[in-house]
Amino acid sequence: MKSIVAVAAAGMLALGVAGCTPREATGTAIGAGVGTGIGALATSSWGGAAIGGLVGAGTGYLITKNTYRCWKTNIFGHRYRGWCPK
């Protein structure tokens, strides 16, 4: 059963990343890794890890898809490159 969940999660991640730009694919992979870790720690089960990975992958994809590089100014007046929402 554990291997089925792992294969299903990997397949869903691969399908989600198939049509992405490299930046979106990276965001999706990072989100999936963080979500899997949090899900595994929170539930101590494979199912929780799989669900956390899927939620994290979706969140990572949405964040990277809906942001762009922009110039920002901090409270000291220094300009820097950051990420802004679309």
C-alpha positions in Angstrom: 0.0 0.0 0.0 2.8 2.4 0.8 4.4 2.0 -2.6 1.1 2.6 -4.3 0.7 6.0 -2.5 4.3 6.9 -3.4 3.8 6.0 -7.1 0.5 7.9 -7.2 2.0 11.0 -5.7 5.0 10.9 -8.1 2.7 10.4 -11.1 0.5 13.4 -10.1 3.5 15.5 -9.6 4.9 14.5 -13.0 1.5 15.3 -14.6 1.4 18.7 -12.9 4.9 19.7 -13.9 4.6 18.5 -17.5 3.3 21.8 -19.0 5.2 24.2 -16.7 8.0 26.6 -17.3 11.3 25.8 -15.5 10.5 28.3 -12.7 7.0 26.9 -12.2 8.4 23.3 -12.1 11.0 24.3 -9.5 8.3 26.0 -7.4 6.1 22.9 -7.7 8.9 20.6 -6.7 9.9 22.7 -3.7 6.3 22.9 -2.6 5.9 19.2 -2.9 9.0 18.5 -0.8 8.0 20.9 1.9 4.4 19.7 1.9 5.5 16.1 2.2 7.8 16.8 5.1 5.1 18.8 7.0 2.5 16.1 6.2 4.7 13.3 7.4 5.7 15.2 10.6 2.1 16.2 11.4 0.4 12.8 10.9 3.3 10.3 11.1 1.7 8.4 8.2 2.3 7.8 4.5 -1.2 9.1 3.6 -0.5 12.4 5.4 2.8 12.7 3.6 1.1 12.1 0.3 -1.7 14.6 0.9 0.8 17.1 2.2 2.9 16.7 -0.9 0.0 17.2 -3.2 -1.2 20.3 -1.4 2.3 21.7 -1.3 2.9 21.0 -5.0 -0.3 22.9 -5.8 0.5 25.8 -3.5 4.1 26.0 -4.9 2.8 26.0 -8.5 0.2 28.7 -7.8 2.6 31.0 -6.0 5.2 30.8 -8.8 2.7 31.2 -11.5 1.2 34.3 -10.0 4.3 36.3 -9.2 6.9 38.2 -11.3 10.3 39.8 -10.7 10.1 43.5 -9.7 12.1 46.2 -8.0 11.2 46.9 -4.4 12.4 49.5 -1.8 13.0 48.6 1.8 12.4 50.8 4.8 15.9 52.3 4.5 15.4 53.4 0.9 17.6 50.7 -0.7 16.2 49.1 -3.9 16.4 45.4 -4.5 15.0 42.7 -6.8 12.0 40.9 -5.3 8.9 39.0 -6.3 5.5 40.8 -6.7 2.0 39.4 -7.1 0.4 39.8 -10.5 
